[in-house]
Amino acid sequence: MRCVWLLCESGNRWRPAVDHFAVQMLPAADDVLEIRSIASPEACLAALAQQVPAVVLWELPAAGAGPVLESISRAAARGANRPLQFVALSQESVVPIGIADEVELNLRELGVAGVVDRPVSLANHAAMVRRYWQQNQRDDNLSAVREIWDRLPWAGDR
């Protein structure tokens, strides 16, 4: 299976963590990992339109977070084809301790599966990412079975 990560960040803070941990999140040893760094939220959405399933890590900047939040919402609205989305807080976006939980809850309502504040905390989501890939692999297998079934002579008798 081809497992694609889309990394939407302005710098290079999160790329080493994704390079390191994404390999550990693959469901099988023969799966192929592809990681794409994309600078703008709009370009990330365009790439996502071409690639599903995908895991997306959005860097949330301290200033000008609107385009990222809009892109997260648009990606989450894709129904069954939605990606698994995470938000990475930039070093500048310091969230006061008293409202950190509220910010995370709001992001989850927007369609985010998890929030990471340090690159090493990405590893905490390994089981969720692995389940996402396994579920999508299962859907691919079911699609193949349905496709074969539809070609059988008695398929119209259902």
Secondary structure as GFF3:
##gff-version 3
##sequence-region A 1 158
A	DSSP	beta_strand	2	8	.	.	.	ID=ss1
A	DSSP	alpha_helix	15	24	.	.	.	ID=ss2
A	DSSP	beta_strand	32	38	.	.	.	ID=ss3
A	DSSP	alpha_helix	41	50	.	.	.	ID=ss4
A	DSSP	beta_strand	55	60	.	.	.	ID=ss5
A	DSSP	alpha_helix	66	76	.	.	.	ID=ss6
A	DSSP	three_ten_helix	79	81	.	.	.	ID=ss7
A	DSSP	beta_strand	84	89	.	.	.	ID=ss8
A	DSSP	alpha_helix	97	110	.	.	.	ID=ss9
A	DSSP	beta_strand	114	116	.	.	.	ID=ss10
A	DSSP	three_ten_helix	119	125	.	.	.	ID=ss11
A	DSSP	alpha_helix	126	151	.	.	.	ID=ss12
A	DSSP	three_ten_helix	155	157	.	.	.	ID=ss13
###
